[in-house]
Amino acid sequence: MIRRITMALAAPVLAIAFAMVVSAIMLALTDYSAGDVFHVIFTEGFDRTNLVTTVNRAAPYYISGVAVAIGFKMNLFNIGVEGQYKLAALFAAAAAAAVELPAPLHVLFTFAVAMLVGAAWASIPALLKAYRGVSEVISSIMLNATALGVGAFFIQRWLRAPASESPVLGTKTIPESGRLPTLNGVLGAVGIDVPDATRVQSYVLVAAVVGVAYYLLIWRSRYGFDLRATGSNAEAAAASGVNAKRMIITAMLLSGAAAGLIGLNNVMGPAARYTDVSVVTGLGFTGIAIALLGRNNPVGIAFAALLWAFMDAVQTPLSNADLPKQITAIMQGITVLSVVIAYEVVRRISARQELSGLRREVTAGGAGLPPADPPSPTGAGPEVAPA
C-alpha cells in the first residue's frame, strides 16, 4: 500500500518540480530573478486574500475536471464541456429570474435547469457516437461553437433584460432567493477570520457535493463498475451483458449534467445574472488539464484544481511586483505536459516491479504451469463455471 501511494505521488511531485526548474531557466534567460518570482509565489500567494481567491476559483475548475473525468472513465473525450456549461448557465439564469420560489427550492430549481440543459446538449454527441459511430471529439468540439451561436440567438430574441434595467447585454437579475449566499458569516462564527472585501462563495459546497457524488457513483455503485469496465474493455463488458450504447449515452449525459453546474458561481453569486463577463470562458478546456493532472480521481482532481487556481491567483501579486505574471501560465502548461509523461513512466516502472516480483515468487516456489486437461471423449473442451 505504501509503495502504491508513493508511486502515485511521485508523478505529480516530479512534474511540479520539473515545471519549476524549467520556469527558473526561462526566467534567467529573460533577465528576471527566479528567486524573486518564487518568493512572491510562496509568500504573498499564501496571503489570506489570495487563498480565498484560490478556493473560489478552484470550485468551477473542480466541477469541470469531474465532468471531463466522467467521460474519461468511459474512454470518451467530452471536449464539448465548454459549450455545455455556457448554454446551461444562460438558460438557468433566465429560468431563475423568471420564477419566484422559496430560497432553497429556488436554488435547487436553478441547479436542476442547468444540469438538464447541459445533459441535453451533451446528448447530441452521445447519440451520434452510440448509433452512428461519430467521434465524440469532433461532434462535441463543433457543438462548442454552435452553443455560442444558439446562446446569442436566444439572449438577443427572448432572454435579454430590458435596456432600462441594465445597459449590459444579459438576462434579468435573479431574485435574492435564487442566489448563493456567502460563507463569510459561517466562517466568522467558527473563528476563521475572512479579510474585508473578500467573499467566500458557498459554491465551493456545490463542488464538494459533486465530488462526493462522483466518487459514490463511479466507485461505489454497480453502474460505476459497468462504466469503468466498458471503458477498459468494451468487448469484455459486452460479453458480460453490459449494453455499450446505453453506457455511452448515460456517461455523456452525466458528464453534460455536471458540466451544466460549472458556470453558476458568478451567475448565482455576485453578478446575479448571465452576461458575457459573469461566465468565465475556457473553464471547459481547463477541466481537461485538471482531469489529467488528477488522474480522474476525485481527490487528485481537487489538488489539481487548487494548484491551477493558485497559479491564477498569484498573477496579481506578481504583476504588482513588476514580475512577469505569464510565468504561471508557463508553469501550468509544463506541469500538464510533464505530468502525463511522468504518469506513464511511473506506470511502466510499477508494471516492471510487479512482473519482477511475480517472477521471483514463481521461481522461489518452483511452480510450473498446470498440466493440460486430458481430452474429453466427447471432443468438448473443459467445463467452465458460469460467472
Secondary structure, 3 states (H helix, E strand, C coil): CHHHHHHHHHHHHHHHHHHHHHHHHHHHHCCCCHHHHHHHHHHHHHCHHHHHHHHHHHHHHHHHHHHHHHHHHCCCCCCCHHHHHHHHHHHHHHHHHHCCCCHHHHHHHHHHHHHHHHHHHHHHHHHHHHHHCCCHHHHHHHHHHHHHHHHHHHHHHHHCCCCCCCCCCECCCCCHHHCCCECHHHHHHCCCCCCCCCCCECHHHHHHHHHHHHHHHHHCCHHHHHHHHHHHCHHHHHHCCCCHHHHHHHHHHHHHHHHCCCCHHHHCCCCCCCECCCCCCCHHHHHHHHHHHCCCCHHHHHHHHHHHHHHHHCHHHHHHCCCCCHHHHHHHHHHHHHHHHHHHHHHHHHHHHHHHHHHHHHHHHCCCCCCCCCCCCCCCCCCCCCC
